[in-house]
Amino acid sequence: MADNDRSDKRETYESPFKTLSKQVANLGIHDDKDSTQEAVKDEPKVVESIESLCMNCQENGETRLLLTKIPYFREIILMSFSCDQCGFTNTEVQSAGQIQERGAKYTLKVTDEDDMQRQLVKSDTAVFRLEDLDIEMPAGHGQLTNVEGIMLEILKDLESGQKKRKVEEPEVWEKIDNIVQSLLKMTLNQNFPFTITLDDPSGNSWIEPSSTDKNHKYQKIEYPRTGAQNAALGLGEAVEENSNPSGKPIAHVVPEIPSDPEPNTSMEDVDILAGQNYSLPTPCPGCTKEAHLNLQLVNIPYFKEVVVSAVMCLNCNYRSSDVKTGGEVPRLGKKIYLDVREQIDLRRDILKSETCCVKIVEVGVEVVPGTMGGRFTTVEGLLTQIRDDLRATVFEDDDETGAGGDSMPETTNRRWGQFFKVLNKAIAGETEFTILLEDPLGNSYVQSLAEPPAKDDRLREEEYERSEEEENDLGISDMRTRMGEGGEYEKEEFGAESGGATEGAGASILEGLKQSLGARDDEVKETEDEVAAERAKAAELIRKATAGEEEL
């Protein structure tokens, strides 16, 4: 009899962890595609009950589990524990999927009451922050709530023990009370706007997006995990920086077909050539095993050289690509406008750097910097990538019905459907639109169909002054590149432009040659006639450069 009871309990315990396909099969969804969405809504969700130990009174309680799908996100397991003996209750949420290949950080600027009601999934590895108050909720138990709910939980934790602190530690009580009052105003919708972030190395946390988000209000940035983060997730062992635990020679960038037959030969003195493939071993962001980083230097006509990179792992099939541009930091940012009027415009080459913001007003698209990384593709390819990424976020890759999960409202579903309909027309060339690339570093590019010096009527470029916020985000405000008199690095201001780029270049060359000639007078002993002749040549060169007669 006891064996039968244990067997029943074992079956009950294992059932919540069946595969998703079996869970869906138990729902009895009809095969008729036209009635699939209605059938999913009508069928009750499967709730599993498990007898489990209460950690409060050490008696047996009950844990209930529900497998559900969050709109725009993925499947999760909701868990609720209750004990009839002592009344203790607890709730938690866990991801029903696997650890994602990259970590994810969400940023939301809360501006109204609707933003306070956005759904939020915080996994047990995620860190939630209120940036304006510098408050952080560390990684802990997972939860499914909304923005207002998680802020109320923080408020509750801060208020606990305040009466005791007021008596024993009045200074600490006063500091916490100031934060509590500010947080209370936020929860009462009296202190807009403010910014929240949710950072999860496992990539399994989420803040609900909206099709109306504009002007960098909502951002999702994916990033490769560090060795310490992978170790914390159980994906590998932590490796200290600059260590080489394998004992193998430190890797160097080597051509894909090396010209030097000797293995492990340093390539430090080899020039990186355009069009040549280079390979570098690197840890895989997904499984931490050795992967291959392939690099190629590409020269874009009438623009600059860029480095196209791709990571490929043969162990977990992880793949990613990126584009990096080089060169100095320009004084001004750049905006590029492209009027797409026919199919040939969709086939133009386009380079979107990782600092570039993409806006298409007619379609309602805005891609903030850092969201997609660098991309070197065509206009059609860029729009297709934006559509696929958004659709995977909203409906999931396997959601052929467009239902968007268990609880997506019909109005929201229709709004997203209309958005993708307009975007598909733009990709197919059935509607005219203007695409704007706004890059504070000027590292983005759109192919011109006219050979210079002729102008392309559908392509316009303009420079603009970077804002203080952009300077801070890019780290330009903190750059120290010039050695001061005291032996410390100091900030070097950008030179003022007056009369165009040629005049600015001529002035810079003039100053450099003056310094060069001054040093030469001190260091090189020549006759007066030779020095005069050298100065005359330099003066003529400076005159031509300033007048724009010679390209330098």
N, C-alpha and C positions, 0 to 999 in steps of 0.2 A: 504494500500500500504506500509506504514511504517512497519507494522507488518510482511508483506511478506519479506521485505528487511532484517529485523532483523533475521527472520527465516533462510533466505539464508545464512547470515553471520554466524549464529550459526552452521549450518551444515558444512560450510566451515571450521570453527574454530575447530570443533570436529574431522574432518576426519583424520588429521595426527596422532591422538592418538588411532586409531583403533589397534586391536591386530595384531601381526606380521603375523599370519596365514591368516588374511583377506588381508593384504598387498600383501602377496605372491600369494594369489588367484587372485588378480587383475592383476598380471603380466601375467596370462594365460600360466603357465608352462605346458608343455605336460606331459602326463602320461608315455610316452615311456621312460624307463630308459636309453636307449642307446643314446637318443638325448636330455636328460635333461640338460646337461652342455651347449650344443650348444644353446638350447632354452633360457636359462637364459642369455647368452651373447647377443643374438639377440634382446631380448625384451627391450624396453626402460624402464628406471627407472621412478617411480612415483614421480613427483615433485608437492608439494602442495603450493599454494599461499594464503597468508592471509593479508588482509588490517590491518595495525597496526600503532600506534602512533609513530611519530618521536620525540625522546627525545631532538633533537637539535633545531628544529624550531616549534615543537608542531603541525605540520601538519600531514596529513596521508601519510604513506609510504607503502611499500610492503615487507613482510617477506616471503621468499621461504624456504621450508623444503624438505629435501631428506633423506629417510631412506635407508641406505646402510650397507654393511658388509665389515669389514676390514679383510684381510687375516691374519691368525694366532690369530685373536682377536675375536670380537663379533660385534653385530649390533650397529650402532650409528645413530644419527640424525644430519645432517648438516643443519645449519641455516644461511641464508644470508639476511640481511636487506639493503634496498636502499630507498632513498627519492629523488623523482624527483624535489621537491620544493627547497631544499638547497644543494643537492648533497651528503649528509651524507651517508656513508656506514659502515657496520659492519658485521663480520662473527663470528660464534660460533659453537661449537660442544657439544652435550650432549649424554650421554649413553642412548641407547634405552632399556637396560635391568635393572635389579635390582642391588642394592648395594650388593657387594660380601660378603661372610662370613668372609673373612680376608682381611686385607690391603696388599698392594704389593709394593715392592721397587725394581726398576730396576737399574742396574749398567752396563754401557757400556764404555769400553776403546776404544776410537776413534783413529785408527791408519792409516787410508787412506781415500781417496776421496769417496770410496764406502760407508764407514760408515757415512759420512756426508749426504748421500742421503737416509738413513734408515727412514722409516715412523715413526711418533711419534704421539700418541694421549695423550693430556694433558687435563684431566677433570677439572672442576671448583674447585675441592678439592685437586688437586695435587700440589706439590712443585717441581720445576725443579732447579737443582744446577749444576754449573760448579765448580767441586771440586778444580781444580788446581788454579783457580782465586778466590775461595771463594765467588762466585756470586750466588745469589738465586733469582729465580722468584717465588714470593709467589702465593698462591692459588688465583685464579681469574677466568676470563672467559675461557671456554674450547676451544680447538683448535685442528685441524688436520693439521699437517705440517710434516716437516722432521727435522733432527738434525740441518742442516744448516739454515733452516728457523727460528727456534726458537732462534738460536744464533744471527741471523741478527736482530730479533726483540729486543733482549736485547741490541745489539749494537746501534740500533736506539734510544731506550729509554735513554741510557747513554749519547749519543751525544746531545740530546735535551737540550738546555739551556747552553751549554758549552761556547758560546761566551759571555753570560752575566756573567757567573761565572769567566771567565778569567779576567774581569774588576773588579768585586766586591769582589770575593773570590779567589785570585790566588792560594792559597795553596790547596784549595779543587779542583780547576780546574786541578792542576798538578797531584794530586792523581788519579782523575777520568781519566785523559788523559793517564796515564800509563796503567790503566786497559783497556781502549779503544784500545790502540795500540796492547796490547797482544791479545785481543779478535779479532781484525782485522786480525792479523797474523793467528789465528786459522781458521777464515772463509775463508782465502785465501790459506788454506792447507799448511801453512808454519811453523806450530808449533805442529806437531805430536810428540808423542801421548799425549792425555789428557783424563780425565775421567769425565763423566756426570752421574747424578743420577736423577731418577724420582720417588718420593715417594707419594703414594696416599692411604690414609686410606680407601677409598671406594673400592679400587681394580679395578677401571674402567679406569685406564690409562695404557699405553703400549708403549714399544719400540720394533721395528721389530727385530726378531732374524734372524739368518742365520745358515744353516746346516754346515757351515765351521767354526763356532766359536769354538776356542780352547783356552786352557791355561787361563781360568778364564776371558776371554775377555767379555763375556756376562753373567750376573747373574740376576736371579729373585728370590727374597726372600719374602715369604708370612709370615705375622706376625699377632697375635691377637691384636685387637684394644684396646686402653685404654678407661676408662670411659669418659674422656673428648672428645676423638675422636668420640665415639658413640653419645655423646650429640651434637657435632657439626654437625653430619650427621642426627640428628633428630631421632635417634634410642633409646634414653633414656635420663635420667637426669644425669648430672655430679655429681659424688660422690667423696667427698674428701677422701684422703688416711686415713686409720686407723679409718674411721667413720663407724657407724653401724646404718643407718637411719631406718632400719626395726624394731629395738628394740628387735630382737630375740637374743638368746644367740649366742656368736661367735662359729662357727663350729669347730669341732675337727675331725681329721682323726679317723674314727671308722670302725670296721670290718663290712662286708656286713651282717653277721649274728652275731650281738653283743652278747657277753657273759654276759655283765652287763645289767640287765633288766631295770635299772633306766635310763630315757632319759636324754640327754644333759650332760652326765657324761664325764669329761675330760679323754682323753686317753694318757696323756703325759707320764705316767709311764709304758705304755704297749709296749713291744718289737714288732717291725715289723717282722713278721715271713715269711719265704719263702713259696710260694705257697698259702698264704692267701690273699683273696680279701679285699680291703679297699675302702671305698667310702667317697667322700668329696664334699659338695655342693660348686659350683663355678658359677660366672656369665658366661652366654653363650656369646662367641665372636660374634655370629651372630645376636641374638635378645636382648641381655643383660638381659634376664630373667634367673631364676635359672636353672642350669643344674647340671649334676652329673659327677664328676671326679673319675673314677675307677682306682685303683692302685694295682699292684701285684709285689712282689719281686721275681725274677727268678734267680736261681743259674745255670749258664752255666758251664758245666764240663770243667776243665782245663783252665778256663778263669777267670771270676769274677762274682759278683752279679750285676744285672741290674734291673732297675725299669721300668716296662711296664705300660704306662698310656693311658687311653682312655676317651675322653670327649663325652658325649651324652646328647642332649637336646631334651626333649619330646615336646617342644613347636614349634620349627622350624625345627626339624629333623636334626640339625647340628651334625656331627660326625667327630672326628679326633682321631688319635693315635700317640704315640711317645714313644721313648725308651731313657732312661737316664742311663749313667754309672756313678759309683762313684769311690771313691779312690783318692789317691794323684796324683799330676801332675808329670808324669815321666820326666826324664831328656832328653830323646830322643823320637822322633817320630817313627812310625812304618809303614812299607810298607808290604802288604800281596799280594802275587801273587798266583792265582789259575788257573791252566791249565784245561779247560773244554774239555774233550775228549769224554765223553759218557753220557747217560741219568742219571746215578747215581750221576754224578758231579752236575747236575742241581738240585738235591734234597738235597744237602748239606745245613745245617743251616748257615745263614749268619747274622751278626749284623753290620749294617752300622750306625755309630754314626752321630750326626748332624755336627761334625767337619770333617767328612771324605769326600774325593774326590774319585769318582769312574771313572775309565778309562778303556775302551775297544777299543784298537787300531783297531782291525780287523773290528769292526762294525762302528767305528767313534763316539762312545758315550763318553761324558765327563760330569759328574754330579758334579758341584762345591759344596763346603760345604754350608749348610744352605738351599739348594734348596728343598730337600725332608724331612728334619728333620731326626730323628732317625727311623730306620726300623729294626725289627727282623723278618726275614722271610727265604725263601729259595732263592737260586741263581735264579731259574726260576721265583719265585715271585717278586724278585727285578727287573729283566729285564722286566717282564710284567708291573710292576708299572711305570717304566721309559717309556715304549712304550705308555701306556695309557695316561700318563700326557703329553707327547710330542704331541701325536695325537690330544688330546683335545685342546692343545694350537694352533696347526697348522690348523686343519680342523673343530674344534668344534665338540661336542658330537653328534649333529643331522645332521652332514654333511655326508650323506651316499655316495654321488657322488664323494667325494674327490676333489671338485672344489676349495675349500679353500677360498671362498669369491668372491666378485664381480670383483676383479682386480688382482688376483694372476697370474703372468706370467706363461706361459706354461713350460718354462725351469725350473723355481723354483718348479712348481708342479711335474714335472718328477723327479727332484733331491730328493725331499722329498719322493716320491713314491719308488724310488730305495733304499733310506735309510731305510724305514720301511720294505721293502722286505728282506734286509739283516738282520735286527733286528729280524724279525719273524723267519727266519731260525735259528738264534742263540737260540731263545726261544724254538723252536721245537727240538733242538739237532741235526740239519742237517749240522752244520758247527762247526769246532773247533775254539776256541778263548781263550784268556787269559784275565782274569779280574784282575785289580789292585785296591786295596783299600789303599789309602794314607792318613793316619790319624796322624796329628801332636801331638795328645794326646794319641795315642795308644789305643783307646777305641773301636776299631773295631775287628771283629772276624770272622773266617771261620772255619766250622767244619772239623776236620781231620778224615779221615776214618781209620787211624791206631792208635792203642792203644799205648800211651807213655810207654816206651821210643822209640818205633819204629817210623820211619819217614815216612811221606806221600810224595811220589815222586812227586805228582802233586801240592803240597802246599809248598810255600816257604815264609819265613818271614825274614825281615832285618830291622835293626834300622838305623836311620839317624839323623843328627843334624838339628834342626829346624832353618829356616831362620829368620832373624831379622823381616821381614814382618809378618811371622806367629806368632812370639812372640808378636808383637804389636796387631795383630788382635785378638788374644786369651786373651789379657790383662795380659800376664805373665810378660811383661816388667815393668808393674806398680804395681806388687804385693809387698806388704810390710808385712812380716810375722814374723819378729824377732824384739824383743824389744832391742833397742840400749842403750848405756850407758847414753845418754841424756834423756831417757824416751820416745823417739819417735820410731815408727816402721821403720825398714829399710829393704832393699831387702836382701833375703837370697839366696846365690848362691847354685846351685846344686852341690853336692859332686862329685869329680872326681872319675871315675872308673878305676881301674888298676888291671888286673888279673881276671876279671869276676865278676858276681853278688855276688857269695858267699864270695869272698874276701872283696868286698865293704860292704856287710852286716856284716862280721866279724869285720871290722874296726869300723863300726858304733856302734856295740854292745860293742866293747872294750872301746870306748870313753864314752859311756853311763854308763858302769859299773865302769869305773874309777871315773866319777863324783859322781855316787851313793855311792861308797865306801868312797870317800872323805867327802861327806856329813854325812855319817854314823859315821865317826871318830869324827866329831864335835858334833853330836847330841846324840849319844848313848854311854853310859858309860858301857863298857864291859871289861872283863879281857883281858890281852895281848894274852893269849892262844886262846881264842875264836875269837879274831880279826884275828890272824894268820891263824886259821883254815878256817875262812870265806874267807880270801884272797886266800888261796890255792884252795878252791873250785871254786872261781871266775876265777882264772888263768887257771884252767883246762877246765872250760867251754869256756873261750875265745880261748884257744888253739884248741879245737875241732871245734868251729865255724869258725875260720880262716882257718883251714885245710880242712873244708868241711865235717867233719866226722859226724856232727849232724845238723839236719834241725831245724832252729829257726824261 
